[in-house]
Amino acid sequence: MNISSLFSLLRGSRRPVSSCPYPVVLPAAGGVSRGRVLFSYIPESLTLERNHPRFGGHPNYWKARTIAEIFSECGFDVDAIRWDDWNFRPRRQYEAIFDISSNLPRLAAFMESRPILLLHRTGADAFYQNAAEIRRARAMEARRGVVYSPKRMVPFPDLERMALERADAATLIGNEWTRETYPVELRNKLELVPVSGADMRGVAKRSPYVPPERHFLCFCGSGAVHKGVDLLLEVFGGHPELTLHIVGDADTEPDFRRAYLRELSAPNIHCHGFLHASDPRFKAVIDTCFAFVLPTCSEGISAAAATCMQLGLYPIISRESGVTLPAGRGRYLEACTVEEIAGTVMDVFQQPGDALEDDIAAVQTYAAAVFSREAFRSAMTKAIKVATDSR
C-alpha cells in the first residue's frame, strides 16, 4: 500500500484527540443532498486551509481532500473518518462507503441495507508487496551478513484482499504492471487512475537541465531496502567519482544504518533527511542533480518518481515503480541488481548533454500532463460518478 507510511496502523487504531468534530463533515455542494458517504481516508485534510503546507508535500493530503470534494460535488454529504480507525461504529445508514485500506467489510456490516462499497487502492497487491520486500530483505542480508527488519509490510493482506472482493467498484493508482500484481479474477474491477505529483511551483527545473556537477538523486520515503537504497549505496560506494544525494528517511533506520555505515559516511554520498519538494533546501539539492534513481520493489505509482519527472530529472527506475515512461525516454531497471544499476548509472552519466537535455524536457512535459492534479481529479470524478450513478 503506497500510503506515506503504515506505521500509524501499527501504532494502533485509537485516533488522536482533536478539537474538531468527528467524523469530520463536508456538506453536499449546493445544499441539496442525495445521501451520505462514509469516507475513510484522512479527515484532517478537510479541516486545513487550502494553502496549508501539508498540501504541498506528499500528495495524500491533497488527494484525500479532493476525493471528498468530488463526492460533495456529486451531491453527497460526507462523513470523514481516519482510514485506520477500527473502533468507529457507524450509527446511521450510508448510501456509499469509501475506504482506502481494509476497513470496508467491517463498516458495511453495520448497515441495515447494503450501501455502494467503493475501494481506493494506492499500491500493488498486498501479497505481492510483502513477498517482494521479503525477497529484497533476504538478498540484502545475504550480501551484508546482517539481520534486517522489513519496514513496509502490509500487516493484514487477507483483509486487504477481502475488501477488494467485497467492493462494488475500485480505483487503483497504478499502471498495467500494478494491476497485474492482483489476482486475474479481480483485475477488471480495478479502474486505473494516475498519481498526482507534489506542488512544483518555484521548484521545477528549466533548461539547462544538466548541471556541471551531474549528481544523482534518490528521493523516497520509509523502507530503505524496499526502495532499493541499499543497492544504490553499494553502487555509489564503489564509484567515488559519482555523487548521490539521498532525500528521505533511510539513515534513520538503526539496522539499516549499521549495515551501511561506511557508505553513508562516504564523501560522495550525502543524506539530507526528510524534505518536502517545496522546501528551499530540496531545490538546492536538485539544482546539482540531473537524474534520479529509484530501484523500488513495489509501488502503485511512485509519487516520488512522478515528482522527480515533473521537477526535470532524468528517470532511472524499476518497472515496479508503476511508472510508464514515454517511449524511448529514461531507463528501466529490469533486474535491479547492483551490477545492472551500476552499468545503467555509468552509461547515463556519460551521455552527451544535448541528448540528456532532450530526454529530460520530453519526460518533464509528459509528467506534467499525465501526473497533474487535474488528471487525477478528472479520473477520480469519472470513476465515482460511474459507481454512484449505477443505482
Contacts in CASP RR format, 6 or more apart in sequence:
PFRMAT RR
TARGET T0000
AUTHOR 0000-0000-0000
METHOD contacts of the structure
MODEL  1
MNISSLFSLLRGSRRPVSSCPYPVVLPAAGGVSRGRVLFSYIPESLTLER
NHPRFGGHPNYWKARTIAEIFSECGFDVDAIRWDDWNFRPRRQYEAIFDI
SSNLPRLAAFMESRPILLLHRTGADAFYQNAAEIRRARAMEARRGVVYSP
KRMVPFPDLERMALERADAATLIGNEWTRETYPVELRNKLELVPVSGADM
RGVAKRSPYVPPERHFLCFCGSGAVHKGVDLLLEVFGGHPELTLHIVGDA
DTEPDFRRAYLRELSAPNIHCHGFLHASDPRFKAVIDTCFAFVLPTCSEG
ISAAAATCMQLGLYPIISRESGVTLPAGRGRYLEACTVEEIAGTVMDVFQ
QPGDALEDDIAAVQTYAAAVFSREAFRSAMTKAIKVATDSR
1 100 0 8 1.000
1 101 0 8 1.000
1 121 0 8 1.000
1 122 0 8 1.000
1 123 0 8 1.000
1 126 0 8 1.000
1 129 0 8 1.000
1 154 0 8 1.000
1 160 0 8 1.000
2 122 0 8 1.000
2 123 0 8 1.000
2 173 0 8 1.000
2 299 0 8 1.000
2 300 0 8 1.000
2 301 0 8 1.000
2 302 0 8 1.000
2 303 0 8 1.000
3 60 0 8 1.000
3 83 0 8 1.000
3 100 0 8 1.000
3 122 0 8 1.000
4 58 0 8 1.000
4 60 0 8 1.000
4 221 0 8 1.000
4 222 0 8 1.000
5 221 0 8 1.000
5 222 0 8 1.000
6 152 0 8 1.000
6 153 0 8 1.000
6 154 0 8 1.000
6 155 0 8 1.000
7 222 0 8 1.000
8 84 0 8 1.000
9 84 0 8 1.000
9 101 0 8 1.000
9 155 0 8 1.000
10 155 0 8 1.000
12 84 0 8 1.000
13 84 0 8 1.000
13 85 0 8 1.000
13 86 0 8 1.000
13 87 0 8 1.000
14 87 0 8 1.000
15 22 0 8 1.000
15 82 0 8 1.000
15 85 0 8 1.000
15 87 0 8 1.000
18 44 0 8 1.000
20 43 0 8 1.000
20 44 0 8 1.000
20 47 0 8 1.000
22 43 0 8 1.000
22 81 0 8 1.000
23 38 0 8 1.000
23 39 0 8 1.000
23 43 0 8 1.000
23 79 0 8 1.000
23 80 0 8 1.000
23 81 0 8 1.000
23 88 0 8 1.000
24 43 0 8 1.000
24 44 0 8 1.000
24 46 0 8 1.000
24 47 0 8 1.000
24 79 0 8 1.000
24 80 0 8 1.000
24 81 0 8 1.000
25 77 0 8 1.000
25 78 0 8 1.000
25 79 0 8 1.000
25 80 0 8 1.000
26 46 0 8 1.000
26 68 0 8 1.000
26 69 0 8 1.000
26 71 0 8 1.000
26 72 0 8 1.000
26 77 0 8 1.000
26 78 0 8 1.000
26 80 0 8 1.000
27 33 0 8 1.000
27 72 0 8 1.000
27 77 0 8 1.000
27 78 0 8 1.000
28 34 0 8 1.000
28 35 0 8 1.000
28 72 0 8 1.000
28 75 0 8 1.000
28 76 0 8 1.000
28 77 0 8 1.000
29 69 0 8 1.000
29 72 0 8 1.000
29 73 0 8 1.000
29 75 0 8 1.000
30 75 0 8 1.000
32 75 0 8 1.000
33 75 0 8 1.000
33 76 0 8 1.000
33 77 0 8 1.000
34 74 0 8 1.000
34 75 0 8 1.000
34 76 0 8 1.000
34 95 0 8 1.000
35 75 0 8 1.000
35 76 0 8 1.000
35 77 0 8 1.000
35 94 0 8 1.000
35 95 0 8 1.000
36 76 0 8 1.000
36 77 0 8 1.000
36 78 0 8 1.000
36 79 0 8 1.000
36 92 0 8 1.000
36 93 0 8 1.000
36 94 0 8 1.000
36 95 0 8 1.000
37 71 0 8 1.000
37 76 0 8 1.000
37 77 0 8 1.000
37 78 0 8 1.000
37 79 0 8 1.000
37 94 0 8 1.000
37 95 0 8 1.000
37 96 0 8 1.000
37 97 0 8 1.000
37 98 0 8 1.000
38 79 0 8 1.000
38 81 0 8 1.000
38 90 0 8 1.000
38 94 0 8 1.000
38 96 0 8 1.000
38 97 0 8 1.000
38 98 0 8 1.000
38 107 0 8 1.000
38 115 0 8 1.000
39 67 0 8 1.000
39 68 0 8 1.000
39 71 0 8 1.000
39 78 0 8 1.000
39 79 0 8 1.000
39 80 0 8 1.000
39 81 0 8 1.000
39 98 0 8 1.000
40 80 0 8 1.000
40 81 0 8 1.000
40 82 0 8 1.000
40 83 0 8 1.000
40 85 0 8 1.000
40 97 0 8 1.000
40 98 0 8 1.000
40 99 0 8 1.000
40 100 0 8 1.000
40 101 0 8 1.000
40 103 0 8 1.000
40 104 0 8 1.000
40 107 0 8 1.000
41 64 0 8 1.000
41 67 0 8 1.000
41 68 0 8 1.000
41 80 0 8 1.000
41 83 0 8 1.000
41 98 0 8 1.000
41 99 0 8 1.000
41 100 0 8 1.000
41 120 0 8 1.000
42 60 0 8 1.000
42 61 0 8 1.000
42 64 0 8 1.000
42 65 0 8 1.000
42 80 0 8 1.000
42 82 0 8 1.000
42 83 0 8 1.000
43 80 0 8 1.000
43 81 0 8 1.000
43 82 0 8 1.000
44 61 0 8 1.000
45 54 0 8 1.000
45 55 0 8 1.000
45 61 0 8 1.000
45 62 0 8 1.000
45 64 0 8 1.000
45 65 0 8 1.000
45 68 0 8 1.000
46 64 0 8 1.000
46 65 0 8 1.000
46 68 0 8 1.000
46 78 0 8 1.000
46 80 0 8 1.000
48 54 0 8 1.000
48 55 0 8 1.000
48 61 0 8 1.000
48 65 0 8 1.000
53 276 0 8 1.000
53 278 0 8 1.000
54 61 0 8 1.000
55 61 0 8 1.000
55 62 0 8 1.000
55 65 0 8 1.000
55 199 0 8 1.000
56 62 0 8 1.000
56 198 0 8 1.000
56 199 0 8 1.000
56 276 0 8 1.000
56 277 0 8 1.000
56 278 0 8 1.000
57 198 0 8 1.000
57 199 0 8 1.000
57 276 0 8 1.000
57 277 0 8 1.000
57 278 0 8 1.000
58 198 0 8 1.000
58 303 0 8 1.000
59 195 0 8 1.000
59 196 0 8 1.000
59 197 0 8 1.000
59 198 0 8 1.000
59 303 0 8 1.000
59 373 0 8 1.000
62 196 0 8 1.000
62 373 0 8 1.000
63 196 0 8 1.000
63 376 0 8 1.000
66 373 0 8 1.000
66 376 0 8 1.000
66 377 0 8 1.000
66 380 0 8 1.000
67 98 0 8 1.000
67 120 0 8 1.000
67 380 0 8 1.000
67 384 0 8 1.000
68 78 0 8 1.000
68 80 0 8 1.000
70 377 0 8 1.000
70 380 0 8 1.000
70 381 0 8 1.000
70 384 0 8 1.000
71 78 0 8 1.000
71 96 0 8 1.000
71 98 0 8 1.000
71 384 0 8 1.000
72 78 0 8 1.000
73 381 0 8 1.000
74 384 0 8 1.000
74 385 0 8 1.000
74 388 0 8 1.000
76 95 0 8 1.000
76 96 0 8 1.000
76 388 0 8 1.000
79 94 0 8 1.000
81 88 0 8 1.000
82 88 0 8 1.000
83 99 0 8 1.000
83 100 0 8 1.000
83 101 0 8 1.000
83 103 0 8 1.000
84 101 0 8 1.000
84 103 0 8 1.000
85 103 0 8 1.000
86 103 0 8 1.000
86 106 0 8 1.000
88 107 0 8 1.000
89 110 0 8 1.000
90 107 0 8 1.000
90 110 0 8 1.000
90 111 0 8 1.000
93 111 0 8 1.000
93 112 0 8 1.000
93 113 0 8 1.000
93 115 0 8 1.000
94 111 0 8 1.000
94 115 0 8 1.000
95 115 0 8 1.000
95 116 0 8 1.000
95 388 0 8 1.000
96 115 0 8 1.000
96 116 0 8 1.000
96 117 0 8 1.000
96 118 0 8 1.000
96 387 0 8 1.000
96 388 0 8 1.000
97 104 0 8 1.000
97 107 0 8 1.000
97 108 0 8 1.000
97 111 0 8 1.000
97 115 0 8 1.000
97 116 0 8 1.000
97 117 0 8 1.000
97 118 0 8 1.000
98 118 0 8 1.000
98 119 0 8 1.000
98 120 0 8 1.000
99 107 0 8 1.000
99 118 0 8 1.000
99 119 0 8 1.000
99 120 0 8 1.000
99 163 0 8 1.000
100 119 0 8 1.000
100 120 0 8 1.000
100 121 0 8 1.000
100 122 0 8 1.000
101 160 0 8 1.000
101 163 0 8 1.000
102 156 0 8 1.000
102 159 0 8 1.000
102 160 0 8 1.000
102 162 0 8 1.000
102 163 0 8 1.000
103 163 0 8 1.000
104 117 0 8 1.000
104 119 0 8 1.000
104 163 0 8 1.000
104 166 0 8 1.000
104 167 0 8 1.000
105 159 0 8 1.000
105 162 0 8 1.000
105 163 0 8 1.000
105 166 0 8 1.000
108 114 0 8 1.000
108 115 0 8 1.000
108 117 0 8 1.000
108 166 0 8 1.000
116 168 0 8 1.000
116 169 0 8 1.000
116 387 0 8 1.000
116 388 0 8 1.000
116 390 0 8 1.000
116 391 0 8 1.000
117 166 0 8 1.000
117 167 0 8 1.000
117 168 0 8 1.000
117 169 0 8 1.000
118 167 0 8 1.000
118 168 0 8 1.000
118 169 0 8 1.000
118 170 0 8 1.000
118 171 0 8 1.000
118 384 0 8 1.000
118 387 0 8 1.000
119 163 0 8 1.000
119 164 0 8 1.000
119 167 0 8 1.000
119 169 0 8 1.000
119 170 0 8 1.000
119 171 0 8 1.000
120 170 0 8 1.000
120 171 0 8 1.000
120 172 0 8 1.000
120 173 0 8 1.000
121 164 0 8 1.000
121 170 0 8 1.000
121 171 0 8 1.000
121 172 0 8 1.000
121 173 0 8 1.000
121 190 0 8 1.000
121 300 0 8 1.000
122 172 0 8 1.000
122 173 0 8 1.000
122 300 0 8 1.000
123 129 0 8 1.000
123 172 0 8 1.000
123 173 0 8 1.000
123 174 0 8 1.000
123 178 0 8 1.000
123 298 0 8 1.000
123 299 0 8 1.000
123 300 0 8 1.000
124 132 0 8 1.000
124 178 0 8 1.000
124 181 0 8 1.000
124 182 0 8 1.000
124 298 0 8 1.000
124 299 0 8 1.000
124 300 0 8 1.000
124 320 0 8 1.000
125 160 0 8 1.000
125 161 0 8 1.000
125 181 0 8 1.000
125 182 0 8 1.000
125 183 0 8 1.000
126 154 0 8 1.000
126 156 0 8 1.000
126 157 0 8 1.000
126 160 0 8 1.000
126 161 0 8 1.000
127 157 0 8 1.000
127 161 0 8 1.000
128 181 0 8 1.000
128 182 0 8 1.000
128 298 0 8 1.000
129 152 0 8 1.000
129 153 0 8 1.000
129 154 0 8 1.000
129 181 0 8 1.000
129 298 0 8 1.000
130 153 0 8 1.000
130 154 0 8 1.000
130 157 0 8 1.000
132 226 0 8 1.000
132 297 0 8 1.000
132 298 0 8 1.000
132 320 0 8 1.000
133 150 0 8 1.000
133 152 0 8 1.000
133 153 0 8 1.000
133 225 0 8 1.000
133 226 0 8 1.000
133 297 0 8 1.000
133 298 0 8 1.000
134 150 0 8 1.000
134 153 0 8 1.000
135 297 0 8 1.000
136 225 0 8 1.000
136 226 0 8 1.000
136 228 0 8 1.000
136 230 0 8 1.000
136 297 0 8 1.000
137 148 0 8 1.000
137 149 0 8 1.000
137 150 0 8 1.000
137 225 0 8 1.000
140 146 0 8 1.000
140 148 0 8 1.000
140 225 0 8 1.000
140 230 0 8 1.000
140 259 0 8 1.000
141 147 0 8 1.000
141 148 0 8 1.000
143 234 0 8 1.000
144 230 0 8 1.000
144 259 0 8 1.000
144 260 0 8 1.000
146 255 0 8 1.000
146 258 0 8 1.000
146 259 0 8 1.000
147 255 0 8 1.000
148 225 0 8 1.000
148 255 0 8 1.000
148 256 0 8 1.000
148 259 0 8 1.000
149 255 0 8 1.000
150 223 0 8 1.000
150 225 0 8 1.000
150 226 0 8 1.000
151 222 0 8 1.000
151 223 0 8 1.000
151 224 0 8 1.000
151 225 0 8 1.000
151 226 0 8 1.000
151 253 0 8 1.000
152 222 0 8 1.000
152 223 0 8 1.000
152 226 0 8 1.000
154 160 0 8 1.000
161 183 0 8 1.000
164 170 0 8 1.000
164 182 0 8 1.000
164 186 0 8 1.000
164 189 0 8 1.000
164 190 0 8 1.000
165 186 0 8 1.000
167 189 0 8 1.000
168 387 0 8 1.000
168 390 0 8 1.000
169 189 0 8 1.000
169 191 0 8 1.000
169 383 0 8 1.000
169 386 0 8 1.000
169 387 0 8 1.000
169 390 0 8 1.000
170 189 0 8 1.000
170 190 0 8 1.000
170 191 0 8 1.000
171 190 0 8 1.000
171 191 0 8 1.000
171 192 0 8 1.000
171 193 0 8 1.000
171 379 0 8 1.000
171 380 0 8 1.000
171 383 0 8 1.000
172 178 0 8 1.000
172 179 0 8 1.000
172 190 0 8 1.000
172 191 0 8 1.000
172 192 0 8 1.000
172 193 0 8 1.000
172 300 0 8 1.000
173 192 0 8 1.000
173 193 0 8 1.000
173 194 0 8 1.000
173 195 0 8 1.000
173 300 0 8 1.000
173 301 0 8 1.000
174 192 0 8 1.000
174 193 0 8 1.000
174 194 0 8 1.000
174 195 0 8 1.000
174 299 0 8 1.000
174 300 0 8 1.000
174 301 0 8 1.000
174 322 0 8 1.000
175 192 0 8 1.000
175 301 0 8 1.000
175 322 0 8 1.000
175 323 0 8 1.000
175 324 0 8 1.000
176 192 0 8 1.000
176 324 0 8 1.000
177 319 0 8 1.000
177 320 0 8 1.000
177 322 0 8 1.000
178 192 0 8 1.000
178 299 0 8 1.000
178 300 0 8 1.000
178 301 0 8 1.000
178 322 0 8 1.000
179 187 0 8 1.000
179 190 0 8 1.000
179 192 0 8 1.000
180 187 0 8 1.000
181 298 0 8 1.000
182 190 0 8 1.000
191 379 0 8 1.000
191 383 0 8 1.000
192 379 0 8 1.000
193 376 0 8 1.000
193 379 0 8 1.000
193 380 0 8 1.000
193 383 0 8 1.000
194 301 0 8 1.000
194 306 0 8 1.000
194 370 0 8 1.000
194 371 0 8 1.000
194 372 0 8 1.000
194 375 0 8 1.000
194 376 0 8 1.000
194 379 0 8 1.000
195 300 0 8 1.000
195 301 0 8 1.000
195 302 0 8 1.000
195 303 0 8 1.000
195 306 0 8 1.000
195 371 0 8 1.000
195 376 0 8 1.000
196 303 0 8 1.000
196 306 0 8 1.000
196 371 0 8 1.000
196 372 0 8 1.000
196 373 0 8 1.000
196 375 0 8 1.000
196 376 0 8 1.000
197 303 0 8 1.000
197 306 0 8 1.000
197 307 0 8 1.000
197 310 0 8 1.000
197 371 0 8 1.000
197 372 0 8 1.000
197 373 0 8 1.000
198 276 0 8 1.000
198 277 0 8 1.000
198 278 0 8 1.000
198 303 0 8 1.000
198 307 0 8 1.000
198 310 0 8 1.000
199 277 0 8 1.000
199 278 0 8 1.000
200 277 0 8 1.000
200 307 0 8 1.000
200 310 0 8 1.000
200 311 0 8 1.000
201 278 0 8 1.000
202 283 0 8 1.000
203 277 0 8 1.000
203 278 0 8 1.000
203 282 0 8 1.000
203 283 0 8 1.000
203 286 0 8 1.000
203 311 0 8 1.000
204 310 0 8 1.000
204 311 0 8 1.000
204 312 0 8 1.000
204 364 0 8 1.000
205 286 0 8 1.000
205 287 0 8 1.000
205 311 0 8 1.000
205 312 0 8 1.000
205 313 0 8 1.000
205 364 0 8 1.000
207 357 0 8 1.000
207 361 0 8 1.000
208 357 0 8 1.000
209 290 0 8 1.000
209 312 0 8 1.000
209 313 0 8 1.000
209 314 0 8 1.000
209 356 0 8 1.000
209 357 0 8 1.000
209 360 0 8 1.000
209 361 0 8 1.000
209 364 0 8 1.000
210 290 0 8 1.000
210 353 0 8 1.000
210 356 0 8 1.000
210 357 0 8 1.000
210 360 0 8 1.000
211 287 0 8 1.000
211 288 0 8 1.000
211 289 0 8 1.000
211 290 0 8 1.000
213 243 0 8 1.000
213 288 0 8 1.000
213 289 0 8 1.000
214 290 0 8 1.000
214 291 0 8 1.000
214 349 0 8 1.000
215 243 0 8 1.000
215 244 0 8 1.000
215 245 0 8 1.000
215 288 0 8 1.000
215 289 0 8 1.000
215 290 0 8 1.000
216 236 0 8 1.000
216 242 0 8 1.000
216 243 0 8 1.000
216 244 0 8 1.000
216 245 0 8 1.000
216 289 0 8 1.000
216 290 0 8 1.000
216 291 0 8 1.000
216 292 0 8 1.000
216 293 0 8 1.000
216 345 0 8 1.000
216 349 0 8 1.000
217 244 0 8 1.000
217 245 0 8 1.000
217 247 0 8 1.000
217 285 0 8 1.000
217 286 0 8 1.000
217 289 0 8 1.000
217 291 0 8 1.000
217 292 0 8 1.000
217 293 0 8 1.000
217 308 0 8 1.000
217 313 0 8 1.000
218 227 0 8 1.000
218 229 0 8 1.000
218 232 0 8 1.000
218 244 0 8 1.000
218 245 0 8 1.000
218 246 0 8 1.000
218 247 0 8 1.000
218 250 0 8 1.000
218 292 0 8 1.000
218 293 0 8 1.000
218 294 0 8 1.000
219 247 0 8 1.000
219 248 0 8 1.000
219 292 0 8 1.000
219 294 0 8 1.000
219 304 0 8 1.000
219 307 0 8 1.000
219 308 0 8 1.000
220 227 0 8 1.000
220 228 0 8 1.000
220 229 0 8 1.000
220 247 0 8 1.000
220 248 0 8 1.000
220 250 0 8 1.000
220 294 0 8 1.000
220 296 0 8 1.000
220 302 0 8 1.000
220 304 0 8 1.000
221 227 0 8 1.000
221 248 0 8 1.000
221 249 0 8 1.000
221 274 0 8 1.000
221 304 0 8 1.000
222 249 0 8 1.000
223 229 0 8 1.000
223 249 0 8 1.000
223 250 0 8 1.000
223 253 0 8 1.000
223 256 0 8 1.000
224 230 0 8 1.000
224 249 0 8 1.000
224 250 0 8 1.000
224 253 0 8 1.000
224 256 0 8 1.000
225 256 0 8 1.000
226 296 0 8 1.000
226 297 0 8 1.000
226 298 0 8 1.000
227 250 0 8 1.000
227 294 0 8 1.000
227 295 0 8 1.000
227 296 0 8 1.000
227 297 0 8 1.000
228 294 0 8 1.000
228 295 0 8 1.000
228 296 0 8 1.000
228 297 0 8 1.000
228 336 0 8 1.000
229 246 0 8 1.000
229 250 0 8 1.000
229 256 0 8 1.000
230 256 0 8 1.000
230 259 0 8 1.000
230 260 0 8 1.000
231 295 0 8 1.000
231 336 0 8 1.000
231 337 0 8 1.000
231 338 0 8 1.000
231 341 0 8 1.000
232 244 0 8 1.000
232 246 0 8 1.000
232 293 0 8 1.000
232 295 0 8 1.000
232 341 0 8 1.000
233 244 0 8 1.000
233 260 0 8 1.000
233 263 0 8 1.000
233 264 0 8 1.000
233 269 0 8 1.000
234 263 0 8 1.000
234 338 0 8 1.000
235 338 0 8 1.000
235 341 0 8 1.000
235 342 0 8 1.000
235 345 0 8 1.000
236 242 0 8 1.000
236 243 0 8 1.000
236 244 0 8 1.000
236 263 0 8 1.000
236 266 0 8 1.000
236 268 0 8 1.000
236 269 0 8 1.000
236 345 0 8 1.000
237 263 0 8 1.000
237 266 0 8 1.000
237 268 0 8 1.000
237 269 0 8 1.000
238 342 0 8 1.000
239 268 0 8 1.000
239 342 0 8 1.000
239 345 0 8 1.000
239 346 0 8 1.000
240 266 0 8 1.000
240 267 0 8 1.000
240 268 0 8 1.000
241 268 0 8 1.000
242 268 0 8 1.000
242 345 0 8 1.000
242 346 0 8 1.000
242 349 0 8 1.000
243 268 0 8 1.000
243 269 0 8 1.000
243 270 0 8 1.000
243 288 0 8 1.000
244 268 0 8 1.000
244 269 0 8 1.000
244 270 0 8 1.000
244 293 0 8 1.000
245 270 0 8 1.000
245 272 0 8 1.000
245 285 0 8 1.000
245 288 0 8 1.000
245 289 0 8 1.000
246 269 0 8 1.000
246 270 0 8 1.000
246 271 0 8 1.000
246 272 0 8 1.000
246 273 0 8 1.000
247 272 0 8 1.000
247 273 0 8 1.000
247 274 0 8 1.000
247 275 0 8 1.000
247 282 0 8 1.000
247 285 0 8 1.000
248 271 0 8 1.000
248 272 0 8 1.000
248 273 0 8 1.000
248 274 0 8 1.000
248 275 0 8 1.000
249 273 0 8 1.000
249 274 0 8 1.000
250 256 0 8 1.000
250 271 0 8 1.000
251 257 0 8 1.000
251 264 0 8 1.000
251 271 0 8 1.000
251 273 0 8 1.000
252 273 0 8 1.000
257 264 0 8 1.000
263 269 0 8 1.000
264 271 0 8 1.000
272 281 0 8 1.000
272 282 0 8 1.000
272 285 0 8 1.000
275 281 0 8 1.000
275 282 0 8 1.000
275 285 0 8 1.000
276 282 0 8 1.000
277 307 0 8 1.000
277 311 0 8 1.000
286 311 0 8 1.000
286 313 0 8 1.000
289 313 0 8 1.000
290 313 0 8 1.000
290 314 0 8 1.000
290 356 0 8 1.000
290 360 0 8 1.000
291 313 0 8 1.000
291 314 0 8 1.000
291 315 0 8 1.000
291 316 0 8 1.000
291 345 0 8 1.000
291 348 0 8 1.000
291 349 0 8 1.000
292 305 0 8 1.000
292 308 0 8 1.000
292 313 0 8 1.000
292 314 0 8 1.000
292 315 0 8 1.000
292 316 0 8 1.000
293 316 0 8 1.000
293 317 0 8 1.000
293 341 0 8 1.000
293 345 0 8 1.000
294 302 0 8 1.000
294 304 0 8 1.000
294 305 0 8 1.000
294 308 0 8 1.000
294 315 0 8 1.000
294 316 0 8 1.000
294 317 0 8 1.000
294 318 0 8 1.000
294 321 0 8 1.000
295 317 0 8 1.000
295 318 0 8 1.000
295 333 0 8 1.000
295 336 0 8 1.000
295 341 0 8 1.000
296 302 0 8 1.000
296 317 0 8 1.000
296 318 0 8 1.000
296 320 0 8 1.000
296 321 0 8 1.000
297 318 0 8 1.000
297 320 0 8 1.000
297 336 0 8 1.000
298 320 0 8 1.000
299 305 0 8 1.000
299 320 0 8 1.000
299 321 0 8 1.000
299 322 0 8 1.000
300 322 0 8 1.000
301 321 0 8 1.000
301 322 0 8 1.000
301 323 0 8 1.000
301 371 0 8 1.000
302 317 0 8 1.000
302 321 0 8 1.000
302 322 0 8 1.000
302 323 0 8 1.000
305 315 0 8 1.000
305 317 0 8 1.000
305 321 0 8 1.000
305 322 0 8 1.000
305 323 0 8 1.000
306 323 0 8 1.000
306 367 0 8 1.000
306 371 0 8 1.000
308 315 0 8 1.000
309 315 0 8 1.000
309 323 0 8 1.000
309 363 0 8 1.000
309 364 0 8 1.000
309 366 0 8 1.000
309 367 0 8 1.000
309 371 0 8 1.000
310 364 0 8 1.000
310 367 0 8 1.000
310 368 0 8 1.000
310 371 0 8 1.000
311 364 0 8 1.000
312 360 0 8 1.000
312 363 0 8 1.000
312 364 0 8 1.000
313 360 0 8 1.000
314 330 0 8 1.000
314 348 0 8 1.000
314 356 0 8 1.000
314 359 0 8 1.000
314 360 0 8 1.000
314 363 0 8 1.000
315 323 0 8 1.000
315 325 0 8 1.000
315 329 0 8 1.000
315 330 0 8 1.000
315 331 0 8 1.000
315 363 0 8 1.000
316 330 0 8 1.000
316 331 0 8 1.000
316 333 0 8 1.000
316 341 0 8 1.000
316 344 0 8 1.000
316 345 0 8 1.000
316 348 0 8 1.000
317 323 0 8 1.000
317 325 0 8 1.000
317 331 0 8 1.000
317 332 0 8 1.000
317 333 0 8 1.000
318 332 0 8 1.000
318 333 0 8 1.000
318 336 0 8 1.000
319 332 0 8 1.000
319 333 0 8 1.000
319 334 0 8 1.000
320 336 0 8 1.000
325 332 0 8 1.000
325 363 0 8 1.000
326 362 0 8 1.000
326 363 0 8 1.000
326 366 0 8 1.000
328 359 0 8 1.000
329 359 0 8 1.000
329 362 0 8 1.000
329 363 0 8 1.000
329 366 0 8 1.000
330 359 0 8 1.000
330 363 0 8 1.000
331 344 0 8 1.000
331 348 0 8 1.000
333 340 0 8 1.000
333 341 0 8 1.000
333 344 0 8 1.000
334 340 0 8 1.000
348 356 0 8 1.000
369 375 0 8 1.000
END
